[in-house]
Amino acid sequence: MQANIDPVNDEEKQIFADGLPPRERAWAMLAISIGIGMASLDTSIANTALPAVAAQLHASPAASVWIVNIYHLAMVATLLPLAAWSDIVGYRRMCTAGIALFTIASLACAMAGSLPALITARLVQGLGASALMSVNGALLRMIYPAHLRGRGFGTNALVVAIGFALGPSLASMILSLWSWPWLFAINVPSGVLAVLLGLRVLPRSTPHNGSFDGIAAL
């Protein structure tokens, strides 16, 4: 799974040392925060709304728990392979592709009419979240200068914590007003915004020459 990585070029060394200017840094952090926030929010939202979703889809508790499990399994199982792949394709490309995949899967979750369809969409959603999280740390190192890097990682941790904490309350509010598909539909406009922002403001990294070790990834 380890590629033959070329040495970091002079331009990348400068980016890693100095980070982005304050204005560009704020926009780049906003793009990442939207994606990370959605991925964290969907974990706690699904946990809270699981009984309501199971009831409306006429699913047993044992079967409906896979709505949560498959998301976590997909995310954890592919985190390291996608991190290795990002060295080849570039961090910015992996991040925006992950947010786009997460957004499309969120729409599929909202449109799912059966438990198997919802579980499949959640699997794809987990892959999108994994692609985003696999390069999150690398992008933060490029966005923030060395002396502010702790602030960057702290801000990222705060966004994750807010996502987990906000999930139950937001899920309860949505279910009191609308049906469960809106739990996932709310990700679509935010995801589109994050992708458009990411394509414009996230720093570019030079892809490294090498091959992806599929056997090690499996």
N, C-alpha and C positions, 0 to 999 in steps of 0.2 A: 504493500500500500504506500510505501515511501517512494517518492519520485526522485530522479536525479536532479537535484535543485541547483540552479546556477547561483552564483554569488549575487547579492543584491546590488543593483547598479547605483551609480552616484546620485541620480535623481531620487531614487527611492530612499537612499540613506538620508538625503536632505529632508524628505517628507517625514520620515520616521523621527528625525531629530527635532524638527521645528513644528510639525503639525500644520494645520491649516490656519489661515488668518481668522480672527474672531468671528467675523460675519459669516464666512463660509463654514466655520466650525459649528456655529449654531444651527445653520440649515442642515448640515450633514447629520448632526446629532438628532435633529427633529425627525429626519427620515428613518434613522435607526430606531429611535424611541417608539415611533408609531408601530413599526414591525414587531419589535420585542414586546411592546405593550399588548398588541393583539394576541401574540402567541401565549403570553402569560394569562391574559384575561380569559381566553378560551378554555384553559384548563379548569379554572375555578367556576366558570359559568356552566360548563358541562356537568361538573360534579353537583352543583346546586339544582340544576334543571333536570337531572336524570329521572326522577320519579314522574315528572310531568311528561317528558318525552316518551318514556316507556308506556305510560298509560294511553297516550294518544296513538302510539304505534302498535298497541296491543302486544307488547313484548314482555317476556318474563324477566324478573330481576336478574337471573343468571345470564340471560342473553344480552340484556340492555347494558350490563356493566362493560361490555366491549366497546361501547361508545367512548368511554374514557380510556380503557386499557389500550386500545389499538393506537390511539394518538400518542400515548407515552412510549409504547413499544417502537413505533415507527421513528419517533424522534431520537430515542436513545440508541437504537440499533444502527442508525445511519449517520450519527454525529461525526465519528472519526473518519469513515470513508469519504464523506462529503468535505470534511476539512482537508483531507489529502488531495481530493480532486480540485479544491479551490486554489491550491498552489499552481495547478496547471492552467485553469481557465481564468483565474483572476478573482480577487475578493469582491470587487464591486459587482461583477457579473453574477457571482454566486448569490450575493445578498439580494439583488433585485429579482433574480429568478426565483429565489425562495419566497419572497414576498408576493410575487405574481402567482406562484403556484398555490400559496396559502389563500390568496384572495379568490382564485377560481374554485378551489376546494370549498371555501366558505359558501360560495353561491350554490355549489352542488349540495352541500349539507342543507341549505335552506329549501332546496327544491326536492329533497329526498322524500319519497312517499312510502318507504318501507325501511325496516331495520337494516337489512343487508346493504341497501343503497346508502344509508347514513353511515354505516360502519366503513364502507369502502371510501366514501368521501372524507371521513375522519382520518383514514390511513394516509390519503394524499395530503391532507392538511398537516399531519404530523411530519411528512417528508418536507413540506415547505418550511415549517418551523425549524426543522433540523438544518436545512440549508442556510437559513438566516443565522441561527445561533452558532453554526460551525465557523463563521468568519467574523462574528461580532467582536471578539477580542482583538483580532488583527486590524480591523477597521478602526477601532478606538485608538490603537497605537499610532495609526496614520493620521487621525483627526486631531488628536491632542499632542501638544509638545511634551517633551519628557518631564518638565517640571510640573505639568498640570495633569499628568496621566492618571494619578490617583483620583482626581476630581471626575475625570471621565468615567472611570470604572465605578465610582461611587454613584454617579448620576444614573448609570445603566442599572445598577442594583436597585436604586430607588424606583425606577420605572417598573422593574419586575415586581417589586414588593407592592406597589400601588395596583398593578394589574391583578395580582392574587387577592389583595384586600378588597378591591372594588367589585370583583366578580359576583359574589353572592348577592350583594345589594342590587347590582345592575340586573342580574338574572331575575330576581324577585320583582323588580319594577317592570321589566319587559313582559314577564308572564302575567302580571296583573292587568296589563293593557292589551297585549297581543298574544298570539300563539307562539310556540317554541321555534318555528323557523326564523323568526326575527332575531333570535339569539345569535345566529350565524350571519344573517343578512346585514347586520350592522357593520360587519367587517369589510364589506365590499367597497363603499366609498372611501373609507380610511385606507384600505389596501391600495386602491388606485392612486390615491394621493401620495402614498409612500413610494410607490414604484416610480411615478413621475418625478418626485423629488430626488429619489436615489439616483436616477439616470442623469440628473443634472448636477447634483452637488457632492455625491460620494467620490472620494479620491480614487484614482486609478492605480492599480498595482500592475507591475509587469509580470505576465504569466511566465512561469519557469518551464524550461524544456524538461521533458520526462514523460513517463508512461504511467498509467494508473494500474495498480496491481489488483485486478478484480478478484483473484483467488484469496488474497489476504483480506480483502474487504468482506468477502462472504464468510 
